Amino acid sequence: MVLVTTDLMSAKNIGIVGGGLMGMTLAHKLAADGHRVTVIEHADRTGGLTTWHDFDGVIWDRFYHVILPSDQNLIGLLDELGMKDDLQWRRTYTGFYVDEKLHSISSNVEFLKFPLLSLISKVRLGFTMLYASRINNWKALENTTCEQWLRRVSGNENVEKLWKPLLLAKLGPSYKRVSAVFIWSYIKRMFSARDKSASAEHLGHVKGGYQSIMSRMEAVITGNGGTILTNNAVREVVTTESGISVSCDSEDLVFDHVICTSPVNVLQKIIPASLLSVDTVQSDRGVEYLGVVCVVLVTKKPITRYYVVNIADETIPFTGVIGMSNVVDTENTSGKNLTYLPRYLLSTDEEISKSDEYFKEAFVDGIKRMFPDFDESDIIGVHVNRAIKVQPLQVLGYSELVPGVQTKDPRLHVLNTSQFVNATLNNNEVVGAVNKFYTDFRQRAAGSE
Ligand SMILES: Cc1cc2nc3c(=O)[nH]c(=O)nc-3n(C[C@H](O)[C@H](O)[C@H](O)COP(=O)(O)OP(=O)(O)OC[C@H]3O[C@@H](n4cnc5c(N)ncnc54)[C@H](O)[C@@H]3O)c2cc1C
């Protein structure tokens, strides 16, 4: 069982808005430290973007998630939860689809044989990876666009044939407004998935997926005296002399401290603008988000041998093919294969709300074009999931737009993924942000005693 270390006198009554991984990890840490925590979650269950979905009798993550061997914060959390032994690793392969052909780029030799690029461009690409991995001063990249930086470091041929199609796939036409910090942090993370000795990629997952992590966290939090309220949206947060009052669907609650983990658009609705460290309402530049539409094909046979196929072809309606069954053994999924097909769109793009039928038809057609041998009778089910506020768009000067952790009231805090100003959106960063918050919170509490 987790140790309770805070004495009763200094234990605080803490409200946490949002029961995604951020809110649940915060609750776990603070409850284990002796605080009285209450998680308030809008949805009917915890998990947020890591929640699960019933894919024709197979319960798995609604959106695809993998763990990298370098995800030390996340692996540390699993260890604390007694789940490290549930981690399973697989050697994985990466494909690249361009000019109606699928290429494997899973090893250095395959990459050297990749026909799309000249030898000079391949050398420049290798240099880009190495150069990016050595950069520490990310601030210096914040006012240069991705494209400008890539043209300078990687050369025009790499930009036209490789980077631009990939940026379009990941960010849509908005890529033109995104800073070089995005591509720098992306390269850094992707290359940390390669085993240093073998240059081979390894990816992992936890037995039972994120559903099992969330149920374990729920048990540990409630075991340490915490409360989890689901189906309960927070409508307003008001600071008063006696505490922070949170008005949610079921009741009004008062806490010593409140931590909001919801996205910026929700903060704008529930917290008075005057309390946030940046003006998120009056400013003509706010945090913009990408959303995702993710079609999942449940099939009798695997569609591809790759975990990820990157797509450099604007006529294919999705931006990648994620062969989840190449990471998660089909023993875990009743012999069925799951393939996720994401399409990222600005959250304000009207296409995101088109019908499920529209996406099913277009995406199955795209799969048939990419894999001419694909037999439609192999399909057991097609599922369409979407999320509107997923990934903040790291535009030029992004770090200045983001609300800080501390608000103007020392009892009210913001901790959300918009604050990842020099990292990609991933769960290792989520746990890292919680760890940092927790350490600072303890230090401040010790200082005020
Ligand atoms: C398609 C996709 C693929 C991904 N792949 C990976 C991967 O392979 N590896 C990886 O590490 N990460 C991956 N991620 C990222 C990962 O899912 C996120 O890092 C993580 O889920 C963020 O958690 P969070 O708690 O910060 O946010 P969220 O999960 O968005 O949680 C916020 C919570 O706040 C709740 N909320 C909002 N408003 C209110 C309100 N007013 N009152 C109460 N509650 C409210 C929401 O319902 C939600 O549950 C992926 C994400 C997506 C979408």
The ligand as an SDF file (V2000), in Angstrom:
LIG
                    3D

 53 58  0  0  0  0  0  0  0  0999 V2000
   -5.4610    9.8660  -30.8580 C   0  0  0  0  0  0  0  0  0  0  0  0
   -4.5520   10.0250  -29.6520 C   0  0  0  0  0  0  0  0  0  0  0  0
   -3.4220    9.2370  -29.5390 C   0  0  0  0  0  0  0  0  0  0  0  0
   -2.5630    9.3800  -28.4520 C   0  0  0  0  0  0  0  0  0  0  0  0
   -1.4790    8.5610  -28.3650 N   0  0  0  0  0  0  0  0  0  0  0  0
   -0.6680    8.6500  -27.2960 C   0  0  0  0  0  0  0  0  0  0  0  0
    0.4180    7.7310  -27.1340 C   0  0  0  0  0  0  0  0  0  0  0  0
    0.6230    6.8200  -27.9320 O   0  0  0  0  0  0  0  0  0  0  0  0
    1.2220    7.8760  -26.0510 N   0  0  0  0  0  0  0  0  0  0  0  0
    1.0250    8.8510  -25.1210 C   0  0  0  0  0  0  0  0  0  0  0  0
    1.7940    8.9270  -24.1560 O   0  0  0  0  0  0  0  0  0  0  0  0
   -0.0120    9.7200  -25.2340 N   0  0  0  0  0  0  0  0  0  0  0  0
   -0.8510    9.6440  -26.2960 C   0  0  0  0  0  0  0  0  0  0  0  0
   -1.9210   10.5100  -26.4010 N   0  0  0  0  0  0  0  0  0  0  0  0
   -2.0270   11.6250  -25.4460 C   0  0  0  0  0  0  0  0  0  0  0  0
   -2.7600   11.2850  -24.1500 C   0  0  0  0  0  0  0  0  0  0  0  0
   -4.0280   10.7610  -24.4390 O   0  0  0  0  0  0  0  0  0  0  0  0
   -2.8500   12.5810  -23.3210 C   0  0  0  0  0  0  0  0  0  0  0  0
   -1.5380   12.9550  -22.9670 O   0  0  0  0  0  0  0  0  0  0  0  0
   -3.6220   12.4450  -22.0140 C   0  0  0  0  0  0  0  0  0  0  0  0
   -4.7910   11.7140  -22.1660 O   0  0  0  0  0  0  0  0  0  0  0  0
   -3.9290   13.8340  -21.4660 C   0  0  0  0  0  0  0  0  0  0  0  0
   -4.5850   13.6970  -20.2260 O   0  0  0  0  0  0  0  0  0  0  0  0
   -5.2460   14.9360  -19.4570 P   0  0  0  0  0  0  0  0  0  0  0  0
   -5.7890   14.4300  -18.2040 O   0  0  0  0  0  0  0  0  0  0  0  0
   -4.2690   16.0440  -19.3950 O   0  0  0  0  0  0  0  0  0  0  0  0
   -6.3730   15.4580  -20.4520 O   0  0  0  0  0  0  0  0  0  0  0  0
   -7.8110   14.8140  -20.7680 P   0  0  0  0  0  0  0  0  0  0  0  0
   -7.6680   13.3690  -20.9910 O   0  0  0  0  0  0  0  0  0  0  0  0
   -8.3870   15.6510  -21.8660 O   0  0  0  0  0  0  0  0  0  0  0  0
   -8.6140   15.0210  -19.4290 O   0  0  0  0  0  0  0  0  0  0  0  0
   -9.3270   16.1920  -19.1140 C   0  0  0  0  0  0  0  0  0  0  0  0
  -10.5610   15.7580  -18.3600 C   0  0  0  0  0  0  0  0  0  0  0  0
  -11.2610   16.9110  -17.9020 O   0  0  0  0  0  0  0  0  0  0  0  0
  -12.6490   16.6400  -18.0060 C   0  0  0  0  0  0  0  0  0  0  0  0
  -13.3800   17.9000  -18.0080 N   0  0  0  0  0  0  0  0  0  0  0  0
  -13.4100   18.8640  -18.9670 C   0  0  0  0  0  0  0  0  0  0  0  0
  -14.2080   19.8660  -18.5920 N   0  0  0  0  0  0  0  0  0  0  0  0
  -14.6970   19.5600  -17.3680 C   0  0  0  0  0  0  0  0  0  0  0  0
  -15.5640   20.2180  -16.4570 C   0  0  0  0  0  0  0  0  0  0  0  0
  -16.0980   21.4270  -16.7140 N   0  0  0  0  0  0  0  0  0  0  0  0
  -15.8500   19.6000  -15.2960 N   0  0  0  0  0  0  0  0  0  0  0  0
  -15.3200   18.3960  -14.9850 C   0  0  0  0  0  0  0  0  0  0  0  0
  -14.4850   17.7300  -15.8220 N   0  0  0  0  0  0  0  0  0  0  0  0
  -14.1690   18.3060  -16.9900 C   0  0  0  0  0  0  0  0  0  0  0  0
  -12.7630   15.8690  -19.3230 C   0  0  0  0  0  0  0  0  0  0  0  0
  -13.9740   15.1560  -19.3970 O   0  0  0  0  0  0  0  0  0  0  0  0
  -11.5360   14.9790  -19.2520 C   0  0  0  0  0  0  0  0  0  0  0  0
  -11.8120   13.7380  -18.6500 O   0  0  0  0  0  0  0  0  0  0  0  0
   -2.8210   10.3640  -27.4580 C   0  0  0  0  0  0  0  0  0  0  0  0
   -3.9760   11.1390  -27.5570 C   0  0  0  0  0  0  0  0  0  0  0  0
   -4.8480   10.9640  -28.6300 C   0  0  0  0  0  0  0  0  0  0  0  0
   -6.1070   11.7840  -28.7060 C   0  0  0  0  0  0  0  0  0  0  0  0
  1  2  1  0
  2  3  1  0
  2 52  2  0
  3  4  2  0
  4  5  1  0
  4 50  1  0
  5  6  2  0
  6  7  1  0
  6 13  1  0
  7  8  2  0
  7  9  1  0
  9 10  1  0
 10 11  2  0
 10 12  1  0
 12 13  2  0
 13 14  1  0
 14 15  1  0
 14 50  1  0
 15 16  1  0
 16 17  1  0
 16 18  1  0
 18 19  1  0
 18 20  1  0
 20 21  1  0
 20 22  1  0
 22 23  1  0
 23 24  1  0
 24 25  2  0
 24 26  1  0
 24 27  1  0
 27 28  1  0
 28 29  2  0
 28 30  1  0
 28 31  1  0
 31 32  1  0
 32 33  1  0
 33 34  1  0
 33 48  1  0
 34 35  1  0
 35 36  1  0
 35 46  1  0
 36 37  1  0
 36 45  1  0
 37 38  2  0
 38 39  1  0
 39 40  1  0
 39 45  2  0
 40 41  1  0
 40 42  2  0
 42 43  1  0
 43 44  2  0
 44 45  1  0
 46 47  1  0
 46 48  1  0
 48 49  1  0
 50 51  2  0
 51 52  1  0
 52 53  1  0
M  END
$$$$
